Amino acid sequence: MSEEGPAKRVNPKMNRGSFRLQFTIWSVWTALQLLAITNNILGVDGWAFGEYLNVIMLILGLAAPGYLLHVRRRDEHFRRANEEQRADWERRGRAL
C-alpha cells in the first residue's frame, strides 16, 4: 500500500561546490585530530578529558566525509539532470 512518489534528494542544498568545500574542511579536520592524537600518544602524560574528546572528534571527522560521499552517490542522477538542463539552456542561448 505504500505509494512511491518522485525521488527526493538526500540533501537538496548541496551542490558540487559545497560538496568540495565541506569535504575539504572535514578532511583537514580529520588530519588535525590525527595529529593531536598522535601527539597525545607520544606524550608521557596520561590522557585527560581533552584527549578523549579528540578521539570523539576524530570519529566525527571520519563519519562526516562518509556521509558526504553517500549524499553525492545518491544524488548523482539529480546532478546529471541539472547539467543536462544547463547544457540545454546554453545551447538555446547560443542558437538565438
C-alpha positions in Angstrom: 0.0 0.0 0.0 3.0 2.3 0.1 3.0 4.7 -2.9 6.3 5.7 -4.1 6.4 9.3 -5.1 9.2 11.0 -7.1 12.7 10.5 -5.7 13.9 13.2 -3.3 17.4 14.4 -2.9 19.2 13.4 0.3 20.5 16.9 0.9 18.8 19.4 -1.5 21.1 22.3 -0.7 24.3 20.5 -1.6 25.7 21.4 -4.9 29.1 20.5 -6.4 30.9 23.5 -4.9 29.5 23.0 -1.4 30.4 19.3 -1.5 34.0 20.1 -2.3 34.2 22.8 0.4 32.7 20.5 3.1 34.8 17.5 2.1 38.0 19.7 2.2 37.1 21.1 5.6 36.3 17.7 7.1 39.4 16.2 5.6 41.6 18.9 7.2 39.6 18.5 10.5 40.3 14.7 10.5 44.0 15.2 9.8 44.3 17.7 12.6 42.6 15.3 15.0 45.0 12.6 13.9 47.9 14.9 14.6 46.6 15.8 18.1 46.0 12.1 19.0 49.5 11.2 17.7 50.9 13.9 19.9 49.0 12.7 22.9 50.1 9.1 22.3 53.8 10.1 22.0 53.5 12.2 25.1 54.4 10.8 28.5 51.4 12.2 30.5 48.2 10.4 31.0 45.1 11.2 29.0 42.8 13.9 30.2 39.3 14.6 29.1 40.5 16.7 26.2 42.4 13.8 24.7 39.3 11.6 24.8 37.4 14.5 23.2 40.0 14.4 20.4 39.1 10.7 19.8 35.4 11.6 19.6 36.1 14.4 17.2 38.2 12.0 15.1 35.3 9.6 14.9 33.0 12.5 13.8 35.6 13.6 11.3 35.6 10.1 9.8 31.8 9.8 9.7 31.1 13.2 8.1 33.0 12.6 4.8 31.4 9.2 4.7 28.0 10.9 4.8 29.1 13.4 2.2 30.1 10.6 -0.2 26.8 8.8 0.5 24.9 12.0 -0.4 27.0 12.5 -3.5 26.4 8.9 -4.7 22.6 9.1 -4.0 22.1 12.4 -5.8 24.2 11.7 -8.9 21.2 11.5 -11.2 19.9 14.8 -10.0 23.3 16.4 -10.7 23.3 14.9 -14.2 19.8 16.2 -14.8 20.9 19.7 -13.7 23.9 19.6 -16.0 21.7 18.5 -18.9 19.3 21.3 -18.3 22.1 23.8 -18.1 23.6 22.5 -21.3 20.2 22.8 -23.0 19.9 26.4 -21.8 23.4 27.1 -23.1 22.6 25.6 -26.5 19.3 27.5 -26.7 21.1 30.7 -25.7 23.7 30.3 -28.4 21.1 29.5 -31.0 19.5 32.9 -30.5 
